Amino acid sequence: MTAVGTPVAVVTGASSGIGAATARQLAGAGYHVFLTARREDRIAALAAELTAAGHQATARALDVTDRAAVDAFASGLDRCDVLVNNAGGALGADPVATGDPADWRRMFEVNVIGTLHTTQALLPALTAGDGGTVVVLTSTAGHATYEGGAGYVAAKHAERVLAETLRLEIVGTPVRVIEIAPGMVKTEEFATTRFRGDTEKAAKIYAGVAEPLTADDVADTITWAVTRPPHVNVDLLVVRPRAQASNTKVHRTP
């Protein structure tokens, strides 16, 4: 049960990386954070960590591609002030000519349809309050293309358009729509998952880059945007490491 007057934040994909870091920072900012992800053991451990530190946190196992499960989760909340649509990810780095349609379908299901599910389910609660916020975590892949990334790029472009269109459609309501688009972020799982556990390939993504962004860096930008005064909408915040000028221009040392 959420304490009376405590704002509620829902973070999807909170079992690791940016999602987990965002949950920690929002909890520290005074939110009762509902951590959702498929891996229940991970989010349960994080919720216990946050609770032990004096914060309010609740773990709820959730697959954002399962609409019935998302609806059931949303119906169990007393309120929702912030929704961070973080669940997503990339699979493969094949060219269009040989890309696996199953990988494309999975990326669309999680990045796009998952965001649609949670946003639709929680929008009534977000609108009912004095000032709700929908955060859509896209990527610089949603703003420019690169070879070998068409499936992920297409999914993130679609997710970006979802956020932009939603903002137009709900203007006049007390809900903000914020897009955070990170560039190169080094987390424990993103690249390894993309290359199906091939740690050597994953390491090459960051080779020679002295300081790629961390999950905490991105979580910091999310928390900053969310905690602006309610009338301030950060439409789009693109954040890259200093070494990265674009998706394809990165400074690497030998």
Protein Blocks (a to p, Z undefined) as FASTA:
>chain_A
ZZehiacdddehklgcjllmmmmmmmmnopacddddfblmlmmmmmmmmmmnopacdddd
ddfklmklmmmmmmmpfbdfbdcdfbgcdedjbdfklpcfklmmmmmmmmmmmmmmmmmm
mmmmmmmmmbdcdddddbfklmbccehilmmmmmmmmmmmmmmmmmmmmgoiacdcdddd
dfddddfklmmmmnnopaklmmmmmgoiabacdfklmmmmmmmmmmpcfklccfbacddd
fklmbfklccddZZ
